[in-house]
């Protein structure tokens, strides 16, 4: 199970999606269903973990906003938390857009 502990980890995942390396098992002519299932499972787990990480960073930013509103002098922590949450959300949206684009491409295939 893949977890993203940093922005760099999310960046690497986005690069893999852009380079189509995560879906290479589906593009090749593999006959082993176990390989395809495990590839899909790892892709799905990565997506779920990315969403969880984004939610965690958004909650941390919200907590910093509350602390700031209560008068704690933590402007730097607030700014960092908001930037991390914003960047994480941007990556999540970019990955979602790639998945929707791939889905539409598959739906447009004519057999």
SULTA-V47866 format. One record per pair of residues at least 12 apart in sequence whose ideal C-beta (glycine too) atoms are under 8 Angstrom apart, sorted by the first residue. I is the first residue (numbers start at 0). J is the second residue. Records with the same first field share a line. If there is no record, write none. Layout:
I->J  J
//
This chain:
0->44  48
1->41  44  45  48
2->48  52
3->48  49  52
6->83  86  87  90
9->49  52  86  87  90
10->90
12->45  49  90  94
13->90  93  94
16->94  97
17->97
21->38  42  45
22->38  42  101
24->38
25->38  39
46->94  98
49->87  90  91  94
50->91
52->87
53->84  87  88  90  91
56->80  83  84  87
57->84  87  88
59->80  83  84
60->77  80  81  83  84
62->80
63->76  77  80  81
64->77  81
//
